[in-house]
Amino acid sequence: MAKQKTTVGIINNEVLAFTAGRDVELDHALITVDCVGTAAHVTMLSKMPVKPELITETDRKKVIEGLVEIIGLAQQNKFKIKLADQDVHLAVERTLTKKLGDLGKKIHTCRSRNDQVAVDLRLYAKEQILQTLEEAAALADALTAFGKKHEKVPMVGRTHMQPGMPSSVGLWATAHAESLLDDCVSLVNAYELNDQCPLGSAASYGVPLPIDRQLTSDLLGFSRPTHNVLYANNGRGKMEGIVLSAMSQVMLTLSRLAQDFMLFTMPEFDYFKLPAEFCTGSSIMPQKQNPDVCELVRAKASRVKAAELGVYDLIKGSPTGYNRDLQDAKELFMEGIATTRSCLRILTPMVSATKVNKKALIDGFTPDVFATDRALELVGEGMPFRDAYHYVKENLHELDSIDPTEAILLKTHMGAPLGLDWSYFKERSAAVKATVREERKAFNKAISKLLGVSYPVK
Ligand code: ARG
């Protein structure tokens, strides 16, 4: 069988293709962060107190210049990762060695591809989580605006899918908004756990040269380095699982929102009307306007959960130290994040353009929906609750004349249909957006300083 020469030895072609797998494509998403990680590592090496100096200040500048050039190429989709490179890490080393000769061969001192890919994925996750938070806050805002606009529109509140008590469109919409804001807390937790630098942990067991892992972490704008070098590598896969688990929470909210839309846009309900441009038709039934977006969001929720479980399964029996199995978590990780983000982005404009059919919502009320409210009214007049309950049960006919619009006006306590605190939603969403702004600003500042050019590189 044919073989070929690679940076790390001669490898059979079939084996090379099998082991590189999808890295040759997927790693294109990691080129910039890989260069950023290398810039920090080389800067740290240039400050290492050894004689003779491993990397001089002039060397450091040359390497950084080469890395910035690669980032520029990546931005124009012009940086190629070849099969013989196996992955982005060796593609960058090959390119720098071609440009800088022996200096290029020094950049991998005191690190391994294991901590390198681990730091790349954490830098990637950082930006992806921030984007997800921004998109989730935008959808929470859209739901809140929808709820506020239809705050006083009555809607039958259901349990067991059966009519229960008078509710409102505002309550329905902001229930999903609040869920999403809680999901943002999970995303921020994932962000914080991810915000630890594994670089310099090398192959997991420390190196016999005085590297400064705190410096590397600071240069990359991480909040701290992971402490134990073995855990730094064992944490790969675990980190992806934590992030996917937060994504999966977001998808759970989206799937239930999508399910509600499918139900309440059925002609039999007709509460809401999805914008026509968010529906697709049938190739045979001319009249059809199908809620395909909602169905696919529901399907994607399963796929993101499957990605999370997939990563879990890959690592649950993984022995300590790096195992190549971890490479297969990359695809699940990237796809799970991309899927979640695409669902957030498609639902936001759909929610904003959805129409509310007030008449259908009011027509949906049958007198029995007021039974509990009536019983509580009797309680207010002094009757014990159980007696009031039985009285109303036996006299349901007395409920005929109640107006749903007026019924919800009586529910004014915290979080009830007319007790929704709009500033609560606004402030939580604003806090998410502020976190994103601050984190991004601090990160861009650190990386701009490291690279000596404004980051993100244009
Ligand atoms: N592409 C590899 C991965 O994603 C990089 C690390 C390879 N390390 C190794 N020891 N073969 O896991």
Residues whose N, C-alpha, C, O or C-beta is under 5 A from the ligand:
A	BS01	LIG	D23 D87 R113 N114 V117 L326 Q327
